[in-house]
Amino acid sequence: MLVAFDDKATLEAALAFEAALARAEAAEKLIPAAAAAAIVRACATIAIDAAELADETALAGTLAIPLVARLRQVLADDPAVAKAVHHGATSQDLADTVLMSQARVAVGLLDADLARLAAALSPLAERYGAVPAIGRTLLQDALPIGFGLRIAQWLAGIASARARLAREAATAVALQLGGAAGTRAGLAGKGQQVAARMAAELGLVSPPGPWHSRRDGVAGLATALGIAIGAMAKMARDVALLAQNAIGEAREPAVPGRGGSSAMAHKRNPTGCGVALAAAVRAPGLVAGVLAGMAQEEERGLGGWQAEGPALAELFMLAAGAAEAMACVAEGLDIDDAAIARNLAQAGLGHDIGESQAIVAALIAAYRSSS
């Protein structure tokens, strides 16, 4: 996930945008085929120092300005070809498309992580669906439940979050091409055809029009990531509570060197749960920041969309870290049947688990049908 958003990936996505733009415009006869070929070659061969480009980007206020200047400098021997670089596009077209290209990769990575976590929880929920355990509400003993019902609810939340992320990505991970004021001026009425060709080449959605100042797609992605992190934090909170000495019904897997204490050798700390819970503390502020940026000014906003990239990247990284941590927990979850039975007996509330087993079966069936 770090690699998906690093400098190299950013630069590669930016150059891929310019190459795809040139190819699409040549296909629609907006620029000469020879010019497009020269631009594509320049994008493939240009040597750029990322640190220098970053400094120039900070000065210019956008990545496109110094990048396009460098490409035109490489092609300066033929002024007509140099002028054809970035034809009909604007800086935000490149910035948004780069971010969505990175988001496409990130969604795929996170989907695999969430699938791994859900796959580890499903057999546990099934195995313990009919095992009576004490349920707890408001942190107090309540009525008996099937122990697997708690696990099945973790599974349902994570599976739902995974599906929500996929739905958001299906429309949000889209190409941006609108030109200076979002009208596709200078593209001879062929802007949608150019955009469709570019989207197909870059593996992005081809939207019905530009979305420069309409940020609901990015906000939806951010919100879906926040919900996914929250769903994993729900599981993490429960496991951490179940691992308390006085309860002891479930613990993280025992791994040498993990979960110890520098001062208390007897401790087995739920460190994986700590990763997910820390992510859940950080995520809401990032989501809120993206939502706050939705009030874009007219055809091009100032400050709102520029804040989205770092926030979205961090949300993806937090989600990936939480998913890795909780998948490890789920795959080796140490469930203590004797502790479950002891706590139930001490509560003295019987063994009637209601429809726990049927609910577990329904939740597992829903998960399997969706995956």
Secondary structure as GFF3:
##gff-version 3
##sequence-region A 1 371
A	DSSP	three_ten_helix	3	5	.	.	.	ID=ss1
A	DSSP	alpha_helix	7	27	.	.	.	ID=ss2
A	DSSP	alpha_helix	33	45	.	.	.	ID=ss3
A	DSSP	alpha_helix	50	60	.	.	.	ID=ss4
A	DSSP	alpha_helix	64	74	.	.	.	ID=ss5
A	DSSP	alpha_helix	79	84	.	.	.	ID=ss6
A	DSSP	alpha_helix	91	127	.	.	.	ID=ss7
A	DSSP	beta_strand	132	137	.	.	.	ID=ss8
A	DSSP	beta_strand	140	146	.	.	.	ID=ss9
A	DSSP	alpha_helix	147	172	.	.	.	ID=ss10
A	DSSP	alpha_helix	191	202	.	.	.	ID=ss11
A	DSSP	alpha_helix	216	242	.	.	.	ID=ss12
A	DSSP	beta_strand	250	251	.	.	.	ID=ss13
A	DSSP	alpha_helix	271	292	.	.	.	ID=ss14
A	DSSP	three_ten_helix	305	307	.	.	.	ID=ss15
A	DSSP	alpha_helix	308	331	.	.	.	ID=ss16
A	DSSP	beta_strand	334	335	.	.	.	ID=ss17
A	DSSP	alpha_helix	337	347	.	.	.	ID=ss18
A	DSSP	alpha_helix	356	370	.	.	.	ID=ss19
###
